[in-house]
């Protein structure tokens, strides 16, 4: 004989009732529940966006702080370098001043322009010593004298006069060519009279009639 069958204990339902109000709320609440889901999703998205912004601001603050520290370190290094350069410049300046005190260099010689008189028993003469220009123009003037300036000015004046004469001759030639050209006669405009217009229209009609007759004969 087999083992006894265990019966599952079940609670006895005393009464089953139908709730018409709950059914109506379920059937008419689709839009309401959808709007609730949308609102809940929006709230979650807003929270996530705020959290991302907070993280971005924190990251930006960290980057700015790191950049500020790096800039301060570079500034300190620059100040240190400038200080070392100033110290080296001061030492060089002191050394130069000491060397200047020891040797002042070659002084500029005085000008050599002066006059001197020499008196001999038989002759009397005056010698004038002048400083000359070492350039090409100065040497040329010292050799040729003041006459070279006059000749140069004269040559320039002659060249300018010759150029002016050539320009005047060219202008006169152009004026002559322009004057020799024959002037074009302007065509006189004349209004046709009424009789002329009628005659021209008659000639045109006659020409058209002849052309039409010739086409028909072909």
RAQUI-V770175 format. One record per backbone hydrogen bond with DSSP energy under -0.5 kcal/mol. NH is the residue of the N-H (numbers start at 0). CO is the residue of the C=O. E is the energy in kcal/mol with one decimal. If there is no record, write none. Layout:
NH	CO	E
NH	CO	E
This chain:
6	4	-0.5
12	10	-0.5
13	11	-0.6
16	14	-0.5
18	16	-0.5
19	17	-0.8
22	18	-1.7
23	19	-2.2
24	20	-2.3
25	21	-2.3
26	22	-2.4
27	23	-2.1
28	24	-0.7
32	28	-2.5
33	29	-2.3
34	30	-2.6
35	31	-2.0
36	32	-2.2
37	33	-2.4
38	34	-2.6
39	35	-2.5
40	36	-2.4
41	37	-2.4
42	38	-2.4
43	39	-2.1
44	40	-2.4
45	41	-2.6
46	42	-2.3
47	43	-2.4
48	44	-2.5
49	45	-2.6
50	46	-2.2
51	47	-2.3
52	48	-2.5
53	49	-2.4
54	50	-2.2
55	51	-2.5
56	52	-2.7
57	53	-2.2
58	54	-2.4
59	55	-2.6
60	56	-2.5
61	57	-2.1
62	58	-2.4
63	59	-2.6
64	60	-2.5
65	61	-2.5
66	62	-2.6
67	63	-2.6
68	64	-2.4
69	65	-2.3
70	66	-2.5
71	67	-2.5
72	68	-2.2
73	69	-2.3
74	70	-2.5
75	71	-2.5
76	72	-2.4
77	73	-2.5
78	74	-2.6
79	75	-2.4
80	76	-2.4
81	77	-2.8
82	78	-2.4
83	79	-2.1
84	80	-2.4
85	81	-2.7
86	82	-2.2
87	83	-2.3
88	84	-2.8
89	85	-2.6
90	86	-2.0
91	87	-2.3
92	88	-2.8
93	89	-2.4
94	90	-2.1
95	91	-2.5
96	92	-2.6
97	93	-2.2
98	94	-2.2
99	95	-2.6
100	96	-2.1
101	97	-1.3
102	98	-2.2
113	111	-0.6
113	128	-2.0
115	126	-2.7
117	124	-2.5
119	117	-0.5
119	122	-3.0
124	117	-2.2
126	115	-2.9
128	113	-2.9
128	126	-0.5
129	127	-0.5
138	134	-2.4
139	135	-2.4
140	136	-2.4
141	137	-2.2
142	138	-1.7
143	139	-3.0
144	140	-2.4
147	144	-0.9
148	144	-0.5
149	145	-1.5
150	146	-2.4
151	147	-2.4
152	148	-2.5
153	149	-2.3
154	150	-2.5
155	151	-2.3
156	152	-2.3
157	153	-2.3
158	154	-2.3
159	155	-2.4
160	156	-2.3
161	157	-2.5
162	158	-2.3
163	159	-2.2
164	160	-2.3
165	161	-2.2
166	162	-2.2
167	163	-2.2
168	164	-2.5
169	165	-2.3
170	166	-2.3
171	167	-2.4
172	168	-2.2
173	169	-2.1
174	170	-2.1
175	171	-2.1
176	172	-2.2
177	173	-2.1
178	174	-2.0
179	175	-2.1
180	176	-0.9
196	192	-2.1
197	193	-2.1
198	194	-2.3
199	195	-2.5
200	196	-2.2
201	197	-2.3
202	198	-2.3
203	199	-2.0
204	200	-2.3
205	201	-2.4
206	202	-2.2
207	203	-2.1
208	204	-2.3
209	205	-2.2
210	206	-2.1
211	207	-2.3
212	208	-2.4
213	209	-2.3
214	210	-1.9
215	211	-2.1
216	212	-2.1
217	213	-1.3
